[in-house]
Structures are given as structure tokens and as C-alpha cells.
Amino acid sequence: MALSDPLGDMLTRIRNGQAAHKAAVNSPVSKLRVNVLEVLQREGYIRGYRHEDTGHGELSIELKYHNGEPVIRELRRVSKPGRRIYSGVKDLPRVYNGLGIAILSTPRGVISDAEARAAHVGGEILCTVF
């Protein structure tokens, strides 16, 4: 079955896995998903991920907890297939006044909002994390 929003599917798998206190969740592999996971790992929201070769490619995402509570409190898809949300560098959102991050797809790749401000680039706001 084809998915209309593969990134939204991965974010939902992460949310559901943390609600069930799973150590890891699986998701099909794609370049966009790997890039978003790279940003989440770099910012400290997940322990890591690895590419498992099960014939059709799968990502195993290791979730992160602190004192038994999930590190990710809120994971929300902003730009959706039916409505894309773009932002210039001056209009980038501040998630919970800088405590969270926004993940963007820019000409320089998939990066966090802080990295986009430093590189002075805007782009499509994929999701917000707190």
C-alpha cells in the first residue's frame, strides 16, 4: 500500500512507540526519513537509528527516555502533502520560545531551525519537536 505522507507515518510511529514505552520502532527507509532522523539524533531527541537490510529496507529507530519519560514531548507535522508551509529565514518559527526545534528542508539539506538561521536560509517546515 502506498503512503501519501511517508514522513508523517514515521513521526506517528515514533509518537506511538514512545507512548507504549518501546525501546525501538521500525519504519521503511527513504532519504527524507534518514535526513530527519539525522537531525533528531544530532539534537538529542533519539538515541540513534540504523539501516536494517530485511530485503526491502527498514530503519530501526532507538527511542530516548529520561527518568522513564520520553524525551520527545510533542512531535507535530507542519507541512503536509495537501498544504505545504514555507518560511523565509526572518519568519522561521521559534518552538516553545527556543526550547524545541523545527526541522526544515532547505537548499542546504534537511536542518534544524537554529542551523537555518546560522546559514541564513529558509525552506519548507517539515515538523516541530519539543
Disulfide bonds with the S-S distance in Angstrom:
none
